[in-house]
């Protein structure tokens, strides 16, 4: 699997079902993104929580925009 970039955070090795593709590709399922003091930007979404060390869930709505649940 390719590496996906969390901008401007670190690059992680992708595992199936564990990482979201932060690009122009539209996703139809729920993905997990590990966070470590990084800003996640996908389709205009910015989710930044320096105190959160777990997972951020990104799921697209019917229009393809992402919503985060930290």
PQR file of N, CA, C, O and H, with PARSE charges and radii, in Angstrom:
ATOM      1  N   UNK A   1       0.847  -1.196   0.000 -0.4000 1.5000
ATOM      2  CA  UNK A   1       0.000   0.000   0.000 -0.0000 2.0000
ATOM      3  C   UNK A   1       0.888   1.254   0.000  0.5500 1.7000
ATOM      4  O   UNK A   1       1.963   1.265   0.599 -0.5500 1.4000
ATOM      5  N   UNK A   2       0.424   2.295  -0.674 -0.4000 1.5000
ATOM      6  CA  UNK A   2       1.200   3.537  -0.698 -0.0000 2.0000
ATOM      7  C   UNK A   2       1.128   4.262   0.635  0.5500 1.7000
ATOM      8  O   UNK A   2       0.303   3.943   1.491 -0.5500 1.4000
ATOM      9  H   UNK A   2      -0.450   2.286  -1.160  0.4000 1.0000
ATOM     10  N   UNK A   3       1.994   5.230   0.793 -0.4000 1.5000
ATOM     11  CA  UNK A   3       1.951   6.062   1.993 -0.0000 2.0000
ATOM     12  C   UNK A   3       1.046   7.255   1.730  0.5500 1.7000
ATOM     13  O   UNK A   3       1.048   7.823   0.638 -0.5500 1.4000
ATOM     14  H   UNK A   3       2.664   5.489   0.098  0.4000 1.0000
ATOM     15  N   UNK A   4       0.278   7.625   2.739 -0.4000 1.5000
ATOM     16  CA  UNK A   4      -0.629   8.754   2.619 -0.0000 2.0000
ATOM     17  C   UNK A   4      -0.132   9.874   3.515  0.5500 1.7000
ATOM     18  O   UNK A   4       0.386   9.622   4.603 -0.5500 1.4000
ATOM     19  H   UNK A   4       0.277   7.163   3.626  0.4000 1.0000
ATOM     20  N   UNK A   5      -0.285  11.082   3.069 -0.4000 1.5000
ATOM     21  CA  UNK A   5       0.259  12.232   3.778 -0.0000 2.0000
ATOM     22  C   UNK A   5      -0.805  12.904   4.628  0.5500 1.7000
ATOM     23  O   UNK A   5      -1.893  13.223   4.149 -0.5500 1.4000
ATOM     24  H   UNK A   5      -0.706  11.286   2.186  0.4000 1.0000
ATOM     25  N   UNK A   6      -0.474  13.115   5.900 -0.4000 1.5000
ATOM     26  CA  UNK A   6      -1.290  13.941   6.784 -0.0000 2.0000
ATOM     27  C   UNK A   6      -0.606  15.302   6.831  0.5500 1.7000
ATOM     28  O   UNK A   6       0.464  15.435   7.424 -0.5500 1.4000
ATOM     29  H   UNK A   6       0.410  12.856   6.289  0.4000 1.0000
ATOM     30  N   UNK A   7      -1.203  16.296   6.223 -0.4000 1.5000
ATOM     31  CA  UNK A   7      -0.518  17.580   6.092 -0.0000 2.0000
ATOM     32  C   UNK A   7      -0.881  18.502   7.246  0.5500 1.7000
ATOM     33  O   UNK A   7      -2.057  18.585   7.601 -0.5500 1.4000
ATOM     34  H   UNK A   7      -2.072  16.187   5.741  0.4000 1.0000
ATOM     35  N   UNK A   8       0.086  19.202   7.848 -0.4000 1.5000
ATOM     36  CA  UNK A   8       1.512  19.105   7.610 -0.0000 2.0000
ATOM     37  C   UNK A   8       2.191  18.132   8.556  0.5500 1.7000
ATOM     38  O   UNK A   8       3.357  18.314   8.905 -0.5500 1.4000
ATOM     39  H   UNK A   8       1.041  19.135   7.560  0.4000 1.0000
ATOM     40  N   UNK A   9       1.483  17.119   8.964 -0.4000 1.5000
ATOM     41  CA  UNK A   9       2.023  16.153   9.904 -0.0000 2.0000
ATOM     42  C   UNK A   9       2.854  15.081   9.243  0.5500 1.7000
ATOM     43  O   UNK A   9       3.267  15.242   8.095 -0.5500 1.4000
ATOM     44  H   UNK A   9       0.536  16.972   8.680  0.4000 1.0000
ATOM     45  N   UNK A  10       3.109  13.988   9.942 -0.4000 1.5000
ATOM     46  CA  UNK A  10       4.002  12.947   9.427 -0.0000 2.0000
ATOM     47  C   UNK A  10       3.329  12.064   8.392  0.5500 1.7000
ATOM     48  O   UNK A  10       2.116  12.129   8.194 -0.5500 1.4000
ATOM     49  H   UNK A  10       2.773  13.858  10.875  0.4000 1.0000
ATOM     50  N   UNK A  11       4.117  11.253   7.747 -0.4000 1.5000
ATOM     51  CA  UNK A  11       3.616  10.284   6.779 -0.0000 2.0000
ATOM     52  C   UNK A  11       3.561   8.914   7.441  0.5500 1.7000
ATOM     53  O   UNK A  11       4.514   8.490   8.097 -0.5500 1.4000
ATOM     54  H   UNK A  11       5.102  11.199   7.908  0.4000 1.0000
ATOM     55  N   UNK A  12       2.431   8.223   7.262 -0.4000 1.5000
ATOM     56  CA  UNK A  12       2.257   6.909   7.864 -0.0000 2.0000
ATOM     57  C   UNK A  12       2.154   5.857   6.771  0.5500 1.7000
ATOM     58  O   UNK A  12       1.744   6.157   5.649 -0.5500 1.4000
ATOM     59  H   UNK A  12       1.657   8.567   6.730  0.4000 1.0000
ATOM     60  N   UNK A  13       2.524   4.639   7.094 -0.4000 1.5000
ATOM     61  CA  UNK A  13       2.263   3.521   6.196 -0.0000 2.0000
ATOM     62  C   UNK A  13       0.783   3.176   6.286  0.5500 1.7000
ATOM     63  O   UNK A  13       0.230   3.025   7.376 -0.5500 1.4000
ATOM     64  H   UNK A  13       2.857   4.395   8.005  0.4000 1.0000
ATOM     65  N   UNK A  14       0.160   3.057   5.136 -0.4000 1.5000
ATOM     66  CA  UNK A  14      -1.275   2.807   5.112 -0.0000 2.0000
ATOM     67  C   UNK A  14      -1.566   1.325   5.299  0.5500 1.7000
ATOM     68  O   UNK A  14      -0.871   0.470   4.749 -0.5500 1.4000
ATOM     69  H   UNK A  14       0.609   3.180   4.251  0.4000 1.0000
ATOM     70  N   UNK A  15      -2.592   1.032   6.074 -0.4000 1.5000
ATOM     71  CA  UNK A  15      -3.107  -0.316   6.210 -0.0000 2.0000
ATOM     72  C   UNK A  15      -4.573  -0.278   5.786  0.5500 1.7000
ATOM     73  O   UNK A  15      -5.269   0.715   5.998 -0.5500 1.4000
ATOM     74  H   UNK A  15      -3.156   1.727   6.521  0.4000 1.0000
ATOM     75  N   UNK A  16      -5.019  -1.354   5.196 -0.4000 1.5000
ATOM     76  CA  UNK A  16      -6.381  -1.382   4.675 -0.0000 2.0000
ATOM     77  C   UNK A  16      -7.386  -1.085   5.777  0.5500 1.7000
ATOM     78  O   UNK A  16      -7.385  -1.751   6.812 -0.5500 1.4000
ATOM     79  H   UNK A  16      -4.454  -2.160   5.024  0.4000 1.0000
ATOM     80  N   UNK A  17      -8.242  -0.096   5.567 -0.4000 1.5000
ATOM     81  CA  UNK A  17      -9.266   0.252   6.528 -0.0000 2.0000
ATOM     82  C   UNK A  17      -8.803   1.136   7.664  0.5500 1.7000
ATOM     83  O   UNK A  17      -9.623   1.560   8.479 -0.5500 1.4000
ATOM     84  H   UNK A  17      -8.244   0.445   4.726  0.4000 1.0000
ATOM     85  N   UNK A  18      -7.512   1.429   7.748 -0.4000 1.5000
ATOM     86  CA  UNK A  18      -6.996   2.186   8.880 -0.0000 2.0000
ATOM     87  C   UNK A  18      -6.631   3.623   8.539  0.5500 1.7000
ATOM     88  O   UNK A  18      -6.524   4.463   9.432 -0.5500 1.4000
ATOM     89  H   UNK A  18      -6.846   1.085   7.086  0.4000 1.0000
ATOM     90  N   UNK A  19      -6.441   3.912   7.257 -0.4000 1.5000
ATOM     91  CA  UNK A  19      -5.991   5.244   6.896 -0.0000 2.0000
ATOM     92  C   UNK A  19      -6.864   5.817   5.803  0.5500 1.7000
ATOM     93  O   UNK A  19      -7.348   5.098   4.929 -0.5500 1.4000
ATOM     94  H   UNK A  19      -6.528   3.229   6.532  0.4000 1.0000
ATOM     95  N   UNK A  20      -7.058   7.124   5.863 -0.4000 1.5000
ATOM     96  CA  UNK A  20      -7.869   7.793   4.846 -0.0000 2.0000
ATOM     97  C   UNK A  20      -6.955   8.387   3.786  0.5500 1.7000
ATOM     98  O   UNK A  20      -5.878   8.894   4.100 -0.5500 1.4000
ATOM     99  H   UNK A  20      -6.665   7.708   6.573  0.4000 1.0000
ATOM    100  N   UNK A  21      -7.381   8.325   2.550 -0.4000 1.5000
ATOM    101  CA  UNK A  21      -6.622   8.932   1.473 -0.0000 2.0000
ATOM    102  C   UNK A  21      -6.926  10.424   1.437  0.5500 1.7000
ATOM    103  O   UNK A  21      -8.050  10.825   1.135 -0.5500 1.4000
ATOM    104  H   UNK A  21      -8.256   7.913   2.295  0.4000 1.0000
ATOM    105  N   UNK A  22      -5.923  11.248   1.746 -0.4000 1.5000
ATOM    106  CA  UNK A  22      -6.130  12.692   1.830 -0.0000 2.0000
ATOM    107  C   UNK A  22      -5.828  13.329   0.479  0.5500 1.7000
ATOM    108  O   UNK A  22      -4.845  14.054   0.320 -0.5500 1.4000
ATOM    109  H   UNK A  22      -5.010  10.923   1.991  0.4000 1.0000
ATOM    110  N   UNK A  23      -6.687  13.045  -0.478 -0.4000 1.5000
ATOM    111  CA  UNK A  23      -6.500  13.597  -1.806 -0.0000 2.0000
ATOM    112  C   UNK A  23      -7.836  13.934  -2.427  0.5500 1.7000
ATOM    113  O   UNK A  23      -8.792  14.266  -1.725 -0.5500 1.4000
ATOM    114  H   UNK A  23      -7.485  12.456  -0.348  0.4000 1.0000
ATOM    115  N   UNK A  24      -7.903  13.850  -3.739 -0.4000 1.5000
ATOM    116  CA  UNK A  24      -9.134  14.218  -4.434 -0.0000 2.0000
ATOM    117  C   UNK A  24     -10.089  13.038  -4.570  0.5500 1.7000
ATOM    118  O   UNK A  24     -11.229  13.209  -5.001 -0.5500 1.4000
ATOM    119  H   UNK A  24      -7.127  13.580  -4.309  0.4000 1.0000
ATOM    120  N   UNK A  25      -9.630  11.842  -4.206 -0.4000 1.5000
ATOM    121  CA  UNK A  25     -10.476  10.658  -4.341 -0.0000 2.0000
ATOM    122  C   UNK A  25     -11.624  10.699  -3.344  0.5500 1.7000
ATOM    123  O   UNK A  25     -11.414  11.001  -2.169 -0.5500 1.4000
ATOM    124  H   UNK A  25      -8.704  11.703  -3.857  0.4000 1.0000
ATOM    125  N   UNK A  26     -12.830  10.399  -3.799 -0.4000 1.5000
ATOM    126  CA  UNK A  26     -13.987  10.356  -2.918 -0.0000 2.0000
ATOM    127  C   UNK A  26     -14.050   8.998  -2.227  0.5500 1.7000
ATOM    128  O   UNK A  26     -13.862   7.963  -2.867 -0.5500 1.4000
ATOM    129  H   UNK A  26     -13.000  10.154  -4.753  0.4000 1.0000
ATOM    130  N   UNK A  27     -14.310   9.000  -0.937 -0.4000 1.5000
ATOM    131  CA  UNK A  27     -14.368   7.769  -0.163 -0.0000 2.0000
ATOM    132  C   UNK A  27     -15.813   7.500   0.241  0.5500 1.7000
ATOM    133  O   UNK A  27     -16.579   8.428   0.502 -0.5500 1.4000
ATOM    134  H   UNK A  27     -14.463   9.841  -0.417  0.4000 1.0000
ATOM    135  N   UNK A  28     -16.170   6.241   0.288 -0.4000 1.5000
ATOM    136  CA  UNK A  28     -17.548   5.887   0.605 -0.0000 2.0000
ATOM    137  C   UNK A  28     -17.665   5.142   1.934  0.5500 1.7000
ATOM    138  O   UNK A  28     -18.771   4.823   2.368 -0.5500 1.4000
ATOM    139  H   UNK A  28     -15.548   5.488   0.076  0.4000 1.0000
ATOM    140  N   UNK A  29     -16.533   4.863   2.580 -0.4000 1.5000
ATOM    141  CA  UNK A  29     -16.555   4.131   3.839 -0.0000 2.0000
ATOM    142  C   UNK A  29     -15.936   4.961   4.954  0.5500 1.7000
ATOM    143  O   UNK A  29     -15.391   6.040   4.720 -0.5500 1.4000
ATOM    144  H   UNK A  29     -15.634   5.123   2.227  0.4000 1.0000
ATOM    145  N   UNK A  30     -16.030   4.439   6.162 -0.4000 1.5000
ATOM    146  CA  UNK A  30     -15.460   5.110   7.328 -0.0000 2.0000
ATOM    147  C   UNK A  30     -14.016   4.663   7.509  0.5500 1.7000
ATOM    148  O   UNK A  30     -13.717   3.470   7.465 -0.5500 1.4000
ATOM    149  H   UNK A  30     -16.472   3.563   6.352  0.4000 1.0000
ATOM    150  N   UNK A  31     -13.129   5.624   7.713 -0.4000 1.5000
ATOM    151  CA  UNK A  31     -11.709   5.319   7.869 -0.0000 2.0000
ATOM    152  C   UNK A  31     -11.193   5.905   9.173  0.5500 1.7000
ATOM    153  O   UNK A  31     -11.742   6.871   9.703 -0.5500 1.4000
ATOM    154  H   UNK A  31     -13.372   6.593   7.749  0.4000 1.0000
ATOM    155  N   UNK A  32     -10.124   5.297   9.677 -0.4000 1.5000
ATOM    156  CA  UNK A  32      -9.471   5.801  10.882 -0.0000 2.0000
ATOM    157  C   UNK A  32      -8.162   6.465  10.493  0.5500 1.7000
ATOM    158  O   UNK A  32      -7.429   5.969   9.638 -0.5500 1.4000
ATOM    159  H   UNK A  32      -9.678   4.512   9.246  0.4000 1.0000
ATOM    160  N   UNK A  33      -7.878   7.593  11.132 -0.4000 1.5000
ATOM    161  CA  UNK A  33      -6.616   8.286  10.892 -0.0000 2.0000
ATOM    162  C   UNK A  33      -5.922   8.504  12.226  0.5500 1.7000
ATOM    163  O   UNK A  33      -6.470   9.192  13.088 -0.5500 1.4000
ATOM    164  H   UNK A  33      -8.474   7.996  11.826  0.4000 1.0000
ATOM    165  N   UNK A  34      -4.728   7.939  12.428 -0.4000 1.5000
ATOM    166  CA  UNK A  34      -4.005   8.177  13.673 -0.0000 2.0000
ATOM    167  C   UNK A  34      -3.506   9.614  13.734  0.5500 1.7000
ATOM    168  O   UNK A  34      -2.986  10.144  12.752 -0.5500 1.4000
ATOM    169  H   UNK A  34      -4.283   7.381  11.729  0.4000 1.0000
ATOM    170  N   UNK A  35      -3.666  10.226  14.878 -0.4000 1.5000
ATOM    171  CA  UNK A  35      -3.243  11.616  15.041 -0.0000 2.0000
ATOM    172  C   UNK A  35      -2.128  11.714  16.055  0.5500 1.7000
ATOM    173  O   UNK A  35      -2.120  10.996  17.055 -0.5500 1.4000
ATOM    174  H   UNK A  35      -4.088   9.795  15.676  0.4000 1.0000
ATOM    175  N   UNK A  36      -1.190  12.600  15.798 -0.4000 1.5000
ATOM    176  CA  UNK A  36      -0.145  12.908  16.751 -0.0000 2.0000
ATOM    177  C   UNK A  36       0.288  14.348  16.514  0.5500 1.7000
ATOM    178  O   UNK A  36       1.262  14.610  15.809 -0.5500 1.4000
ATOM    179  H   UNK A  36      -1.197  13.183  14.985  0.4000 1.0000
ATOM    180  N   UNK A  37      -0.447  15.269  17.109 -0.4000 1.5000
ATOM    181  CA  UNK A  37      -0.166  16.698  16.978 -0.0000 2.0000
ATOM    182  C   UNK A  37      -0.066  17.117  15.518  0.5500 1.7000
ATOM    183  O   UNK A  37       0.843  17.861  15.151 -0.5500 1.4000
ATOM    184  H   UNK A  37      -1.239  15.055  17.682  0.4000 1.0000
ATOM    185  N   UNK A  38      -0.983  16.650  14.686 -0.4000 1.5000
ATOM    186  CA  UNK A  38      -0.942  17.021  13.284 -0.0000 2.0000
ATOM    187  C   UNK A  38      -2.280  17.607  12.862  0.5500 1.7000
ATOM    188  O   UNK A  38      -3.310  17.378  13.496 -0.5500 1.4000
ATOM    189  H   UNK A  38      -1.721  16.045  14.985  0.4000 1.0000
ATOM    190  N   UNK A  39      -2.238  18.350  11.802 -0.4000 1.5000
ATOM    191  CA  UNK A  39      -3.448  18.931  11.231 -0.0000 2.0000
ATOM    192  C   UNK A  39      -3.852  18.076  10.040  0.5500 1.7000
ATOM    193  O   UNK A  39      -3.043  17.810   9.151 -0.5500 1.4000
ATOM    194  H   UNK A  39      -1.401  18.536  11.287  0.4000 1.0000
ATOM    195  N   UNK A  40      -5.102  17.649  10.030 -0.4000 1.5000
ATOM    196  CA  UNK A  40      -5.597  16.838   8.928 -0.0000 2.0000
ATOM    197  C   UNK A  40      -6.480  17.727   8.049  0.5500 1.7000
ATOM    198  O   UNK A  40      -7.430  18.351   8.522 -0.5500 1.4000
ATOM    199  H   UNK A  40      -5.759  17.865  10.752  0.4000 1.0000
ATOM    200  N   UNK A  41      -6.144  17.766   6.772 -0.4000 1.5000
ATOM    201  CA  UNK A  41      -6.927  18.541   5.821 -0.0000 2.0000
ATOM    202  C   UNK A  41      -7.385  17.614   4.696  0.5500 1.7000
ATOM    203  O   UNK A  41      -6.568  16.995   4.014 -0.5500 1.4000
ATOM    204  H   UNK A  41      -5.372  17.259   6.388  0.4000 1.0000
ATOM    205  N   UNK A  42      -8.672  17.530   4.518 -0.4000 1.5000
ATOM    206  CA  UNK A  42      -9.212  16.700   3.444 -0.0000 2.0000
ATOM    207  C   UNK A  42     -10.487  17.347   2.923  0.5500 1.7000
ATOM    208  O   UNK A  42     -11.449  17.531   3.670 -0.5500 1.4000
ATOM    209  H   UNK A  42      -9.335  18.032   5.072  0.4000 1.0000
ATOM    210  N   UNK A  43     -10.491  17.684   1.662 -0.4000 1.5000
ATOM    211  CA  UNK A  43     -11.661  18.290   1.027 -0.0000 2.0000
ATOM    212  C   UNK A  43     -12.141  19.505   1.809  0.5500 1.7000
ATOM    213  O   UNK A  43     -13.341  19.686   2.015 -0.5500 1.4000
ATOM    214  H   UNK A  43      -9.710  17.535   1.055  0.4000 1.0000
ATOM    215  N   UNK A  44     -11.205  20.331   2.239 -0.4000 1.5000
ATOM    216  CA  UNK A  44     -11.564  21.554   2.937 -0.0000 2.0000
ATOM    217  C   UNK A  44     -11.702  21.408   4.440  0.5500 1.7000
ATOM    218  O   UNK A  44     -11.863  22.401   5.149 -0.5500 1.4000
ATOM    219  H   UNK A  44     -10.230  20.185   2.072  0.4000 1.0000
ATOM    220  N   UNK A  45     -11.641  20.182   4.933 -0.4000 1.5000
ATOM    221  CA  UNK A  45     -11.771  19.962   6.374 -0.0000 2.0000
ATOM    222  C   UNK A  45     -10.446  20.181   7.075  0.5500 1.7000
ATOM    223  O   UNK A  45      -9.409  19.707   6.610 -0.5500 1.4000
ATOM    224  H   UNK A  45     -11.510  19.375   4.357  0.4000 1.0000
ATOM    225  N   UNK A  46     -10.472  20.895   8.188 -0.4000 1.5000
ATOM    226  CA  UNK A  46      -9.295  21.005   9.041 -0.0000 2.0000
ATOM    227  C   UNK A  46      -9.684  20.541  10.432  0.5500 1.7000
ATOM    228  O   UNK A  46     -10.614  21.077  11.035 -0.5500 1.4000
ATOM    229  H   UNK A  46     -11.315  21.280   8.565  0.4000 1.0000
ATOM    230  N   UNK A  47      -8.980  19.557  10.936 -0.4000 1.5000
ATOM    231  CA  UNK A  47      -9.223  19.061  12.286 -0.0000 2.0000
ATOM    232  C   UNK A  47      -7.915  19.105  13.039  0.5500 1.7000
ATOM    233  O   UNK A  47      -6.983  18.371  12.709 -0.5500 1.4000
ATOM    234  H   UNK A  47      -8.224  19.122  10.446  0.4000 1.0000
ATOM    235  N   UNK A  48      -7.830  19.950  14.041 -0.4000 1.5000
ATOM    236  CA  UNK A  48      -6.574  20.147  14.761 -0.0000 2.0000
ATOM    237  C   UNK A  48      -6.865  20.071  16.258  0.5500 1.7000
ATOM    238  O   UNK A  48      -7.605  20.891  16.801 -0.5500 1.4000
ATOM    239  H   UNK A  48      -8.586  20.546  14.309  0.4000 1.0000
ATOM    240  N   UNK A  49      -6.281  19.088  16.908 -0.4000 1.5000
ATOM    241  CA  UNK A  49      -6.472  18.933  18.345 -0.0000 2.0000
ATOM    242  C   UNK A  49      -5.171  18.405  18.929  0.5500 1.7000
ATOM    243  O   UNK A  49      -4.926  17.199  18.914 -0.5500 1.4000
ATOM    244  H   UNK A  49      -5.680  18.421  16.467  0.4000 1.0000
ATOM    245  N   UNK A  50      -4.331  19.308  19.448 -0.4000 1.5000
ATOM    246  CA  UNK A  50      -3.006  18.924  19.925 -0.0000 2.0000
ATOM    247  C   UNK A  50      -3.060  18.008  21.132  0.5500 1.7000
ATOM    248  O   UNK A  50      -2.100  17.285  21.398 -0.5500 1.4000
ATOM    249  H   UNK A  50      -4.530  20.288  19.460  0.4000 1.0000
ATOM    250  N   UNK A  51      -4.166  18.022  21.870 -0.4000 1.5000
ATOM    251  CA  UNK A  51      -4.235  17.213  23.077 -0.0000 2.0000
ATOM    252  C   UNK A  51      -4.753  15.806  22.786  0.5500 1.7000
ATOM    253  O   UNK A  51      -4.706  14.934  23.654 -0.5500 1.4000
ATOM    254  H   UNK A  51      -4.946  18.609  21.654  0.4000 1.0000
ATOM    255  N   UNK A  52      -5.245  15.587  21.575 -0.4000 1.5000
ATOM    256  CA  UNK A  52      -5.856  14.299  21.256 -0.0000 2.0000
ATOM    257  C   UNK A  52      -4.809  13.353  20.680  0.5500 1.7000
ATOM    258  O   UNK A  52      -4.170  13.668  19.676 -0.5500 1.4000
ATOM    259  H   UNK A  52      -5.284  16.295  20.870  0.4000 1.0000
ATOM    260  N   UNK A  53      -4.634  12.200  21.310 -0.4000 1.5000
ATOM    261  CA  UNK A  53      -3.587  11.272  20.893 -0.0000 2.0000
ATOM    262  C   UNK A  53      -4.148   9.978  20.311  0.5500 1.7000
ATOM    263  O   UNK A  53      -3.401   9.027  20.076 -0.5500 1.4000
ATOM    264  H   UNK A  53      -5.154  11.944  22.126  0.4000 1.0000
ATOM    265  N   UNK A  54      -5.455   9.938  20.078 -0.4000 1.5000
ATOM    266  CA  UNK A  54      -6.068   8.700  19.601 -0.0000 2.0000
ATOM    267  C   UNK A  54      -6.369   8.744  18.119  0.5500 1.7000
ATOM    268  O   UNK A  54      -5.471   8.928  17.297 -0.5500 1.4000
ATOM    269  H   UNK A  54      -6.061  10.710  20.269  0.4000 1.0000
ATOM    270  N   UNK A  55      -7.636   8.574  17.781 -0.4000 1.5000
ATOM    271  CA  UNK A  55      -8.033   8.494  16.388 -0.0000 2.0000
ATOM    272  C   UNK A  55      -9.042   9.585  16.055  0.5500 1.7000
ATOM    273  O   UNK A  55      -9.853   9.990  16.887 -0.5500 1.4000
ATOM    274  H   UNK A  55      -8.366   8.425  18.449  0.4000 1.0000
ATOM    275  N   UNK A  56      -8.965  10.037  14.835 -0.4000 1.5000
ATOM    276  CA  UNK A  56      -9.987  10.921  14.297 -0.0000 2.0000
ATOM    277  C   UNK A  56     -10.735  10.151  13.212  0.5500 1.7000
ATOM    278  O   UNK A  56     -10.126   9.576  12.310 -0.5500 1.4000
ATOM    279  H   UNK A  56      -8.306   9.708  14.159  0.4000 1.0000
ATOM    280  N   UNK A  57     -12.047  10.150  13.314 -0.4000 1.5000
ATOM    281  CA  UNK A  57     -12.852   9.458  12.319 -0.0000 2.0000
ATOM    282  C   UNK A  57     -13.296  10.456  11.265  0.5500 1.7000
ATOM    283  O   UNK A  57     -13.890  11.489  11.573 -0.5500 1.4000
ATOM    284  H   UNK A  57     -12.542  10.618  14.047  0.4000 1.0000
ATOM    285  N   UNK A  58     -12.994  10.124  10.004 -0.4000 1.5000
ATOM    286  CA  UNK A  58     -13.421  10.964   8.892 -0.0000 2.0000
ATOM    287  C   UNK A  58     -14.425  10.188   8.063  0.5500 1.7000
ATOM    288  O   UNK A  58     -14.141   9.081   7.607 -0.5500 1.4000
ATOM    289  H   UNK A  58     -12.511   9.285   9.753  0.4000 1.0000
ATOM    290  N   UNK A  59     -15.586  10.761   7.871 -0.4000 1.5000
ATOM    291  CA  UNK A  59     -16.594  10.092   7.058 -0.0000 2.0000
ATOM    292  C   UNK A  59     -17.240  11.111   6.126  0.5500 1.7000
ATOM    293  O   UNK A  59     -17.621  12.195   6.568 -0.5500 1.4000
ATOM    294  H   UNK A  59     -15.817  11.660   8.242  0.4000 1.0000
ATOM    295  N   UNK A  60     -17.367  10.777   4.835 -0.4000 1.5000
ATOM    296  CA  UNK A  60     -17.924  11.724   3.884 -0.0000 2.0000
ATOM    297  C   UNK A  60     -19.449  11.757   3.947  0.5500 1.7000
ATOM    298  O   UNK A  60     -20.098  10.730   4.144 -0.5500 1.4000
ATOM    299  H   UNK A  60     -17.057   9.896   4.476  0.4000 1.0000
ATOM    300  N   UNK A  61     -20.002  12.944   3.780 -0.4000 1.5000
ATOM    301  CA  UNK A  61     -21.450  13.062   3.670 -0.0000 2.0000
ATOM    302  C   UNK A  61     -21.838  12.827   2.205  0.5500 1.7000
ATOM    303  O   UNK A  61     -20.959  12.601   1.374 -0.5500 1.4000
ATOM    304  H   UNK A  61     -19.475  13.778   3.620  0.4000 1.0000
ATOM    305  N   UNK A  62     -23.131  12.875   1.871 -0.4000 1.5000
ATOM    306  CA  UNK A  62     -23.538  12.593   0.489 -0.0000 2.0000
ATOM    307  C   UNK A  62     -22.928  13.528  -0.553  0.5500 1.7000
ATOM    308  O   UNK A  62     -22.876  13.182  -1.733 -0.5500 1.4000
ATOM    309  H   UNK A  62     -23.846  13.058   2.546  0.4000 1.0000
ATOM    310  N   UNK A  63     -22.474  14.692  -0.140 -0.4000 1.5000
ATOM    311  CA  UNK A  63     -21.870  15.613  -1.102 -0.0000 2.0000
ATOM    312  C   UNK A  63     -20.379  15.374  -1.252  0.5500 1.7000
ATOM    313  O   UNK A  63     -19.734  16.027  -2.072 -0.5500 1.4000
ATOM    314  H   UNK A  63     -22.517  14.973   0.818  0.4000 1.0000
ATOM    315  N   UNK A  64     -19.809  14.446  -0.474 -0.4000 1.5000
ATOM    316  CA  UNK A  64     -18.389  14.149  -0.577 -0.0000 2.0000
ATOM    317  C   UNK A  64     -17.533  14.940   0.386  0.5500 1.7000
ATOM    318  O   UNK A  64     -16.314  14.765   0.413 -0.5500 1.4000
ATOM    319  H   UNK A  64     -20.333  13.916   0.193  0.4000 1.0000
ATOM    320  N   UNK A  65     -18.151  15.821   1.191 -0.4000 1.5000
ATOM    321  CA  UNK A  65     -17.378  16.571   2.179 -0.0000 2.0000
ATOM    322  C   UNK A  65     -17.190  15.723   3.425  0.5500 1.7000
ATOM    323  O   UNK A  65     -18.035  14.894   3.763 -0.5500 1.4000
ATOM    324  H   UNK A  65     -19.140  15.963   1.169  0.4000 1.0000
ATOM    325  N   UNK A  66     -16.063  15.944   4.106 -0.4000 1.5000
ATOM    326  CA  UNK A  66     -15.738  15.117   5.259 -0.0000 2.0000
ATOM    327  C   UNK A  66     -16.108  15.795   6.565  0.5500 1.7000
ATOM    328  O   UNK A  66     -16.013  17.013   6.715 -0.5500 1.4000
ATOM    329  H   UNK A  66     -15.377  16.617   3.831  0.4000 1.0000
ATOM    330  N   UNK A  67     -16.532  14.961   7.503 -0.4000 1.5000
ATOM    331  CA  UNK A  67     -16.823  15.423   8.857 -0.0000 2.0000
ATOM    332  C   UNK A  67     -15.954  14.631   9.815  0.5500 1.7000
ATOM    333  O   UNK A  67     -15.769  13.426   9.644 -0.5500 1.4000
ATOM    334  H   UNK A  67     -16.609  13.972   7.382  0.4000 1.0000
ATOM    335  N   UNK A  68     -15.424  15.306  10.819 -0.4000 1.5000
ATOM    336  CA  UNK A  68     -14.517  14.642  11.754 -0.0000 2.0000
ATOM    337  C   UNK A  68     -15.190  14.468  13.098  0.5500 1.7000
ATOM    338  O   UNK A  68     -15.924  15.340  13.563 -0.5500 1.4000
ATOM    339  H   UNK A  68     -15.574  16.285  10.957  0.4000 1.0000
ATOM    340  N   UNK A  69     -14.931  13.330  13.715 -0.4000 1.5000
ATOM    341  CA  UNK A  69     -15.343  13.095  15.088 -0.0000 2.0000
ATOM    342  C   UNK A  69     -14.106  12.814  15.901  0.5500 1.7000
ATOM    343  O   UNK A  69     -13.547  11.719  15.828 -0.5500 1.4000
ATOM    344  H   UNK A  69     -14.335  12.621  13.337  0.4000 1.0000
ATOM    345  N   UNK A  70     -13.661  13.807  16.691 -0.4000 1.5000
ATOM    346  CA  UNK A  70     -12.423  13.633  17.444 -0.0000 2.0000
ATOM    347  C   UNK A  70     -12.733  12.984  18.794  0.5500 1.7000
ATOM    348  O   UNK A  70     -11.824  12.747  19.589 -0.5500 1.4000
ATOM    349  H   UNK A  70     -14.115  14.696  16.750  0.4000 1.0000
TER
END
